[in-house]
């Protein structure tokens, strides 16, 4: 069985700016749970905080957040870190099917 991956993308301040989920069958229990988590976060960000969000719930699940308003950092952090906690819970429950990784965007390693 192929191991899926949840990639949490952070900025140079360690704030979540995006998520990419690859290799998880969308029609599986895990795929459905991941889709629901990302959709709930995207809806909260867009409807409650009025933040620009790009998301896709296809074979790859993606979420990208506009973090341009520093006045919303606490609220954005609360929603996005809760999403990451949800991913970690699913990683524990489905350890044979998915793993969570993090990357910092915009940092070059020479």
N, C-alpha and C positions, 0 to 999 in steps of 0.2 A: 504494500500500500504506500502511495506517495505521501510524504509529509508536507502538509500545507504550511504556509508562512504568513504571519502577521507582522508587517513592518511598520513600526511607529516612527514617524519622521519628526524630528525636533529641530528647532532653530538654535542659533549660537547661545541663546539664553536658557536653553534646555526646555523650552516651551513646545508643546505638541502643535504642529502645523498641518500634519496630514497623516493618513493611514493608507496602507495598501495591503490587501489580503489576496494571496495567490495560492492556487493549488488545493482549494477546498471545494468539493462538489457543492454547487448551490442548492441542490435538492436534498442534501443530507441534513440531519438534525443539527450538526455543527454549522453547516452553511446557513441554515435558517436562523440560528441563534446569532451568528455574526452579522447577518443582514439586518436583523431587528435592532441589534445594538447600534450599528452605524446609522441606520435610518432614524432611530430615536435621538441620537446625538445631533445629526444633521437638522432634524426638524426643530429641536430645542434651540440650536444656534440661530437658525434662520427666523423662526417665528417668535421666540422669546427675546433674543438679543439683537435681532435684525442684522446679523452678520452675513456677509457673502460666503456661501458654501458651495463647493462643487462636489457632487457625489455620484457614484455609479454603483449599482447593485447587480451587475452582470456576472460573468464568470469570474472576473476579478472585482473585488469590492474596493472602492476607493473613496477617500474623503480628503478634501483640501479646504483649509479655513483661512480667510483673510484676517490676519492678526494686526491690521493697520491701526486700530484704535487702542492705544495703550490704556485708556480709561476702562476698558473691558477686560483687562488681563486676568483679574481675579475670577470673574464669572466664566471666562473662556477656560481658564485652568481648571476650575471646578468641574465643568462638563467634560472636558477632554481627558483629564486625569481619571475621572470616574469611568470613562470609556476604556482606558488602558487597564484599570483594575478589572473590569469585566472581561477583557481579553485574557488577563492573567488567570482568572478563575476558570475560563474555558480551556486554557492551556493545561491547567492542572487536571481537569476532568477528561480531556481528550489528548493526553500527552503523546499517544501513539499516532495522532492525526495532525497536530498543529504545534508550531512553536512561535513564540513572540520574540522579535528582535527589534533593536532600536538603532537609528542612524541619525547623525547630526548633519543637516543640510548646509551647504555653503562652506564647509571646512575641508580644505585640501590637505592631504597627507603627502609629504614629499619623501 
